[in-house]
Amino acid sequence: MSVSVESLPASSANKSPLRHDWTLAEIEAIYQQPFNDLLWQAQQLHRQYFDPNEVQVSTLMSIKTGACPEDCKYCPQSVHYNTGLEREKLVDKQLVVDAARAAKQAGASRFCMGAAWRQPTDRNVDKVIELVQAVQEEGLETCLTLGMLSEQQAHKLKAAGLDYYNHNLDSSPEYYQQVISTRSYQERLDTLKNVRDSGLKTCSGGIIGMGEQKADRLGLLQQLANLPEHPQSVPINNLVQVEGTPLHGIARLDPMEFVRTIATARIMLPRSMVRLSAGRTEMSDEMQALCFLAGANSIFYGDKLLTTDNPETHADQALFERLGIRAMSRPH
């Protein structure tokens, strides 16, 4: 039987008290363990809080594509780079409803919507609320990623019934400056605070394989785990290199380093959903299986993640069948 975070009894929750005071030296000691020892530690913790053979499935849809004013070096939606991406306006509600129905039929329990804004206007928030409520009527959890949010906007989305808000930290504070100049790290932390204070559940992670050092991967995990409240969902993205972006053509991350990052995240964030996000098209089935063993228990279904390719649903279903994994139903 699956164990949701919300239903954990106190005795179970006390098995591994949540920490918010990790040092980089402690994190490196975990990360640098022999590979088998690292995965064994992660798997033991994973089983304290979750069914090891259940994976939460989300679907991500771009509801407003392109023309983003930010200069994130990994992003094909940035107006600063020529990636051949067509600019699109906010999609019609019926397209979202159709996509949500298809996602639910395919086994997704959460429907995420992303818009390429630096920060939505209040009018944009009102329009997106209509989409959120339409998706909820289909019986799915909802998540949004719209850029920075003010305190008032976060409270408005919470009042409208939104479940999760995604705002990634992307990397360590030190390496972040090499990737993005149009938004500060503190602004990201401020948005996460607004989300937490509103009562919304937080989805926050980052991207690895952007040319960062190991210390930066550890620094990202330190920032996430030392937040006042651990994010309920932690997406770990493996950089998708898009032609036309500044990070296209950099050296690719060793797959074992990615698995080590997943395992370390599971140990530091034992009650969070750790999600395999972007980059799965370049992962073998064997690598994904190692990630599940390391404590990943969430993925994105569907052939697109905003604008980049993702494994087709039937491929994920076939992998689940081979591994004896089942999709997690919507928590009550």
N, C-alpha and C positions, 0 to 999 in steps of 0.2 A: 504494500500500500504506500502511496506517495505521502510525503510529509511536507506540508507547506510551511513557510516561515511563520505565517500568521497563527497557525494552530499548534506551534511547538509548546509542549508543556515546560514549566519552569525547570523541572529536573533534567530534561534533555538539553535545554538551552544552557544549563550550567556546565555541561561537559567541556565546552571550550569557550570560555568568556571572550567576548569581542574586545579587541584592543584598538586603541586610537593613538598609540604612542610608539610606533615602530621606528627603529633607527635603521639607517642604511646598512650598518654593519650586520645587524640581525637579519635583514632581508637577504643580503649577499650570502650569509651562511646557509640560509635555506636554499637559495637558488643554485649554489655551487655544490650541493650534495651530489654523490653518485646518482646517476639518473634513476636507477631502480629504487633507491631509498627515497628520492624526492617524490616519485609517483606513488610509492607506498604510503608515505605520510599524507599526501594530498587525497588519496583514495579513502584512507581511514577517516579523515575529517569529513569528506564528502558524504560518506555513509551515515554520519551522525545526524545529518540534517535533511538528506534527500534520498529518494529511491535512486540507486545508481543506474537503473535501466530505464529511467524516464527523462525525456528532454523536452523542455518548453519550446514551442514553435511559434515564431512571430513572422509576420509578413510586413515588408516595408514598401511604401509607395511614395513616389515623388509627386506632390500635389502642386508644386510651383517650381519649375526647373530653370536654371541658368540665370545669368546676369547678376550674380552675387557680387557685392562690392568688396568683399574680403579678398585677401591675397594668399590664402592657404596654399602652400606649394604643392600639395597633393591633390587638389580638388579641380576636376574638370568643369565645375560650375562657376568658377571664378571669372569675372569679367576681365581680369588681367591677362588671361591666357587664351590662346587660340587652339581649342580642342575640337572644333567642328560641332559643338553642341548647340542645338537650336534653343532659343529662348522661348519659354512658354508661360502663359498666364496661369492663374489659379484654376485648377480643373473644375469641371462641373460636378455637382453632388452625385448625380446618377452614376458617373464613372467610378466614383469612390465606392458607392454602394455595391456596384457590380463586382468590383475588385474584392471588397470585403466578403461578399458571399462566396466568391471563388476560393478565397483564402480559408474560410471556415470549412468549406467542403473538402479542402485538401488537408485539413487537420490542424490549421493554425488556431491558437487561442488568443493571440494578441495581434492587433492591426496598428501598425505604426505609420505615421504620415510625416513627410519632411518637406520643408519649403526653403528655398535658397534666399533667405533674408538675413541681413545683419541683425536686425531686430524688427519684429512685426509692428505695424501701427495698430492702434486700438481698433480701427476699422477692420484690419486684417484678422485680428483675434476674433472679432465677432463673426466673420465669415467662416473661419476655421472651426469655431464652436458648432456651427451647423453641421459640419462634416463629422465632427466627433460624435454628436448625438445621433446622426444617421448610422454610424458604424456601431454604436452601442445598441441600437435597435436590432442589429443583426446578431447580438449575443456575443460580441467580442470585447476583450479589454482594449483600451485605446492608449496610444502613446503619440506624442508630438515631438518634433525637433524643428524649431523655427528660428533658432538663433538666441540672442540675449532676451531676457524677460525682465520687465520691471516687477517690483513687488505687487503692484496693483494688477498687472496682467496675470501673474501667477495665481493670485487669489481668484481672479475671474474664471480662469480655466478650471481651477479646483471646484468652484461653485457650479460650473457647468457640467461636472461629472467626469472630467478627464482623469485617467488612472495614473499614467506615467508621463514624465517629461524627460527627454534626452538632451544632455548638454555635455559633450566630451571634453576632457582636459587635454587630450591629444598626446602629450608627452610630459617629460619633466619640466619644471619651470626654467631650467637652464637651457635645454635644447629647444624648447618652444620658440624661443626668440629667433632660432635659425629657420623656422618654418613659417611663422606668421608675424606680420608687423602691424596689421590693421586692428587687432584686438589684443588687449593685454591678458595675461594669465589671471590677474586679479579680477578682471571683468568676468571671466569664466567662473571663478570662485563665487563672485557676487551673485551671478545668475543661479548657481546651485543653492546658495543660501536662500534666495527668494523662493525657489522651488520647495526646499525643505520647510521653510517657515509657513508656506501656504498649506502644507499637509499633503501635497502631491508626492507620489513615490518617485524616486530619482533613478534615472538611468544615466550612468556616466562611466566612460572608459577611455580608450585611446587607440592610437595607431602605432604599431611597431614595424620595423623594417624601413624607416625613413632615413637611414644613415646614422642613426643615433648610436651611442655606445651602450654597453650593458648597464652602466651606472644610470643612464637615462631611463631605461626600462624599469629598473628598480625604483628610481625616483618617481616615476608615474604611479607605480603601485603604492609607494609610500604616501603620496598625496591622496590617493583614493581611500586607503585604509585609515588614514589619520583625520579624515573629515569627521565632523561631530556625529554624523550618522553614516554608516556604510551605505552606498548606493544599493538599492534592491536589485538592480540589474547592472552588470559590468560588461559591456561589449569590448572585446579585444579584436581589433582589426589588424590584418596583415596587409600592408600597403599594396594596393592595386595600382600599378604604374600605368598612367594614362599618357599617351603621346601628346605633347604640347604643354604638359605641366613640367615645372622645374625638376621634379623628382623622377621623371622618366629616365630610365637607363642606369640608375644607381645600382650598386651591388645588392643582390637579394639576400635576405636574412636566412641563416641556417635554420632548417625546419626544427631541429632539436632545440634551438634557442626559443622558438615560438612555443613549443610544448612546455619547456621549462617555465616560461612566463605564465602560461595557463595554470600550471601546477602551483606556482608561487602565489598567484592570485587566489586560488582556491584555499590555500592555507591561511592567508592573511584575511580573506573575506569569506569565512566559512558559511555564512548564511545568505550570501548573495547568489543570484543567478549569474554565472559566468558564461557569456555568449560568444560563440564563434561567429564573427560578423564578416566583414569584407575580406576577400582574398581566398575564399574556399574553393573557387574554380581552379586555383593552382595547387591545391592540397590533394594528395592522394587519399584514397579511402583509408589506407593504413595510417597516415598522419592524422586524419580526423579521428580514427579509432583511438589513437594514443591521446589525443586531446580529451576525448570523453573519459578515458581512463584517468587522466590527470585532473578531472573535476569539471570540465566544461559540461553544462547541462542546459544550454539554450542555443538555438540557431535561428537564422532567417531562412524561411522557405521562399521560393519564387525565383524567376529567372533574372530579376533585376534588383539591385540595391541602389535606389535612387537612379543613378545613371550607369553603374558598372555591372558587369555580368555576375551572375550567381548560379550555382548548380540548379538544374531544373528539378521541380518537385518530385518527379518520378525517380530521379537518381537518388535523392535523399531518402525516399521511402524504401528503395531497394537496399540502401546502406543500413537503414534502421532494421530491416528484416534480417539482414546478414548478421548484425550485431545483437539481435534480440532486444532492441530498444523500441520503446513505444512513445508516442507523442503525449505529453502531459495535458490533461484536460484543464479547462479554466478553473483556477482555484476559487473556492467559495468563501 
